[in-house]
Structures are given as structure tokens and as C-alpha cells.
Amino acid sequence: MIEGMSVRKSRRGEVEPFYAMELMKFANIKSAEGADVISLCLGQPSDGAPAPVLEAAARALASGSALGYTDASGLLELREQIASHYLAYYGVEVDPERVQVTTGSSAGFTAVILAAFDAGDEVVMTRPGYPAYRNVLAAHGCHVIEIDCGPESGFQPTIEMLEALPVAPAGLVVASPSNPTGTIIAPEQLAAIAAWCEDHGTLLISDEIYHGISFGAPTASVLQSSQNHVAVGSFSKYYCMTGWRIGWLIVPDELARRVELLLGNLNLSTPTLSQIAAIEAFSAEAKPELDAHVAKYRRNRDLVLSRLPDLGVTGFVVPDGAFYVYPDVSHLTDDSLAWCLKVLDETAVTLTPGIDFAPVIAGRTSTTDGSRFIRISTAGASEEIEEAFDRLVAWV
Ligand SMILES: Cc1ncc(COP(=O)(O)O)c(C=O)c1O
């Protein structure tokens, strides 16, 4: 290379960090140095995949199969299982042709963004919302519009908020249960949002990856109201297969072939071992094991809510599902990133700063600013959460 010349870089590659991942990286360094780190920053189950999944994977490995590529959309048997799951769980018939198996739901998002939106298209998401939507949409040249969703609306969008948009967007992404707040959109509300989108030519991408982890409130699929929107699913959360990197999309008929072609070019196929094993995730034997984890997440949520007042926190919305609590800690800090880094450094507890989910916008202050929130993951062991709170309370 010519001396003094810098390596070519794209503007769209300048993505913001995903701070939960950054915190995990720092925590791993601290752990390698010998610190007794407790991680409450990552949204991943601390339990492994259920027994039938592990047994299927062991059988596949022992069979000596080459485990080569599969169809780009995934193994037909798995796609049929996913379709049957929609019939059993939501009462919705889904043609397996519309099911696209993806490398985690993350890869599904990339495929659907490419299939449905052009650079410059406006896509709306909630604030707070999952950071990768914002960062990946922006990397693909989409214009991301965040709508402020505070505690009054359970951190979820309302029709009034959509009506207040200056123009109907090309896309809307919602998540229920949500990350970071764990709140659920009521079935009739989701149906109303889907209808609004249909009337306005907006593609609704309904992130349903936390379905199964609800503490009582019903979790509706967008497919119960319309077949013209996209449902996103994953084996990472309820099914405890996070590192197996496998998820799925249910797309409208008109998008199925496009998504298939995109997936075939982007990833070729989803890891074959994970696909074979995931077929068993829907089995009757797996369910009691998985539901026991959900009972634990609920106990952990209650534990965290009961300990928050010890930190002086009084403002929080009770999560309906998922494994997060998203309290307002503005009495402790107005810079959640600096605070979380200090907490990690001085107590060896990792928390996620709210700016991951609602970055501060220059020249504007809002009660949804993530600088005043933190996300606490309740996916781990209850004893660790107790111990983390003991450390935090002593430190605060
Ligand atoms: C709301 C939401 N959507 C999507 C993802 C991506 O998950 P995966 O790629 O493991 O399916 C996550 C991960 O935490 C998430 O919280």
C-alpha cells in the first residue's frame, strides 16, 4: 500500500456499538484477569438446549453424516415443524413455503430488510428499541425514525403515534415481548397496528422472538391478523439455543422467493446440525423443561423488582415477559454508559446502559433518553442476581 494512504472505508459501515456486546467483552477480559464477574447484561438463557434437541444433535454427529449445506430456506422437515407450531400455538395455517430458516433471527432481519426496503426508505421503530434494528437498517441505507414510547404506553407504539408521523413509512418494526422492557402488545392492539400498516402500505415486521416467555399476558402473532406482514421467530430465547444461531421468518407469499434467493446468497444455508436439532425443540418432551425456565425468569423478575427499591428506584414498568427489567435510574446517573462501566469496574457486575436502546439525540432531551435507564437481564441464576444486588446496593 502507498505510504500515508488509508484503507478504504464505507460510511454505512460506521455502525454504533451494541453496548451489551461491548460490556460482555470488557467483562470477559475482567473475568480472564481473575475477577468474579456476574453478568446481568446479556439477553441469553443460562440454561442449555432441552434434552431432545441435544439427543438429536448427538445422533446426527454419531451418524457420520457430512452435514453439508441444506436448501437456502432450510430443511423441509424443520419448515413443516415451524408451520405446525403456528397452527398449534396460534391457530394459523402457514404454507411451509413461506417459512425461511435463518442463521439466528438476526440474519432474517438482514434478508427481510434487503427484500423489502430500498436505501432511503423510512422505517419506524420504537424508542427504546432493540439496537440492531436501528444499526442494521442504517447500514442498509434506510432512514430510521424512532418514535418515543414511554412508560405511559408500556413502551409500545399506539395508533395515535403512527397517525402523528408526517408520512406513512415503508416499514414498522415492533417487538412483543420487547427488548429492553419486556412489555407485550395486547392482541387487539397488534391487530390494529397491522391494519393501520396495511391501510398505509407499510410493511410490519413483528419481532416475536420472545414468544413463549410470557408471565400471563397473551402473545399474539401478527399472522393472526394478516398474512401480508412478516413474523420473526428464533430458537435463541424460549428454546435456549442461543449459540446454535438459528431462527426463522414467516414472510408474505410475494416475498418468499426473494428472501430465499437473498438467503442463498448471503448465508448459503443455516448450520445443518442446528436445523436437525431444532426439529426436536417443538417436541412434547422439550416443553416441560423449557417452561420450567420461564417459571425461573418470572421468579427472577419478581426478585429484581423487589430489590430495586434498595437502589432507590421507584419508577419501573412491570415486564409482562422476556427476561429484562428496564428501570429509570436517573436519580443515580445521567450517563448510563459511564455508570455501567464504573459499576463493572468497581463491583464486577455487568449491566446494559439504556443508551443501547435509546441513544441521546444531540440538542434534544426526552424522558425516553437511554442515559437515564439501565437494562437488567433476569435470564441467569437467581443466586447470582441476589449476589449482584448485594454488591450494587453496598456500592450505591
Ligand atoms: C428483540 C430482539 N430481536 C432479535 C434478536 C436477535 O436474536 P437472534 O439472532 O439470536 O435470534 C434479539 C437478541 O437479543 C432481540 O432481543
The ligand as an ORCA input file, in Angstrom:
! r2SCAN-3c Opt
* xyz 0 1
  C     -35.663     -8.127     20.184
  C     -34.589     -8.973     19.608
  N     -34.650     -9.299     18.307
  C     -33.693    -10.071     17.727
  C     -32.614    -10.546     18.462
  C     -31.595    -11.407     17.761
  O     -31.598    -12.700     18.244
  P     -31.060    -13.988     17.453
  O     -30.279    -13.522     16.276
  O     -30.227    -14.726     18.437
  O     -32.290    -14.749     17.039
  C     -32.512    -10.237     19.819
  C     -31.369    -10.717     20.624
  O     -31.194    -10.389     21.766
  C     -33.524     -9.434     20.409
  O     -33.503     -9.106     21.701
*
